[in-house]
Amino acid sequence: MSKQPYPDGAPDTFTLALETQERRLREKLLAQQPPVGVSVLSMAEVESQEIAWLWERWIPGRMLTLLGGYGGDGKSTVMASLIGRWTTGGALPDGSAVEPINVLMLSAEDDVAYALRPRLDLHGADPGRVFVVRGTVRGDGRTRWLDLKTDVEVMREVIETRAIGLVVIDPLSSYLPRADRNSEGDIRDAMQPLLGLMEATGVGIVGVMHIGKAGSGRRASQRLLGSTAFTALARSVVMLADLPDERQPEDIGVAGRLKVLQVVKSNYSIPPAPMLFRRPLDAPVLWLGRSEVDIEACFGAGGRSPGPVATERDAAEALLRELLAGGPVAAQEVSRRATAAGYSASTMRRAKQRLRVVSERREATGAWFWRLPLLEEVRPEYQDLQV
């Protein structure tokens, strides 16, 4: 009988992290030794495998997919729409059938009770199939932020015990706290444990990412904030954007802006046709079939934005509306989110003014909070309205 590595029971998070670091140090020392030969594999020994698609031609299983878009453009809402279908076995937006799966969410930017659960309920998700990582528990019982570079072993236990088929990381950069997101070497090193986790468990991962400001001649897949290593490591990159203003209908105030979802990089399939969708006011995402306008046209001819000032202003306002939709948010949190999305303090101040956002100070803590204005604050004629 083989000796049990942990005779007193399962190791705690700190022990696992320490052993992982020791193993990587040994591997690094071995890698520094001069090679003594070349490893060669005969293709006769390789067995062909088919891709296990979570969404055929869009999101592969066992691999990394990136979902990119401007802050506030609806990336998290689109994921909620898909999770609603994945967890109940409903048809995906293109009509393809899907078996129910369990989903694990890492969400750094949305409150579980005020944002995640209402959004999932709106899209008909089965809450019993959705799990949220709140952090990692240390040996002393404290919970700390999850780091994808060091904590994938404890994630693996959750994935296996709860039969997780998909992991959604929103946004991906928030769970790489010690990595320079603009350094190719740093990102490749930080992402290696995650890639190994997918291979070992068969789970598919969707990493949500923000895109940067307009740049001349940049293709859609080149707009993701951070190193090009993100795109290189992903097997599929999906992006969303608003249709150009001249193609928007007059009812956007109620029915929502028309948007395009499109695969801009696919390693294992011919990319499918772009899809058109919109988010009506207080309603789930409405999928409208194939879009005749592609994502590059949404960003402007030749991959250029139709107007960086207008695009930045509109996106900043959309981000602020999404942030405050569930109620007051601390001003410091708004600032952090805006910085992560690439917006300056002056841009957010202008967005605040245009939306008539109200600043209020909490007497108990002295902290400032931002909230959307009440109807009677914007329209005085509603001051006496009883709801």
Secondary structure, DSSP 4 states (H G I P E B T S, - for coil): -PPPS-TTSS--HHHHHHHHHHHHHHHHHHHTSPP-S-----GGGPPP----EEETTTEETTSEEEEEE-TTSSHHHHHHHHHHHHTTTPPPTTS------EEEEEESSS-IIIIIHHHHHHTT--GGGEEE---EE-TTS-EE---TTT-HHHHHHHHHHTTEEEEEEESGGGG-TTS-TT-HHHHHHHHHHHHHHHHHH--EEEEEEEB-S--TT--GGG-BSS-THHHHH-SEEEEEEEPPGGG--TTHHHH--EEEEEEEEESSSPPPPPEEEE--TTS--EEEEE-SS-HHHHH-GGG--S-HHHHHHHHHHHHHHHHHTTS-EEHHHHHHHHHHHT--HHHHHHHHHHHTPEEEE-TTT--EEEEPPPHHHH-GGGTT---
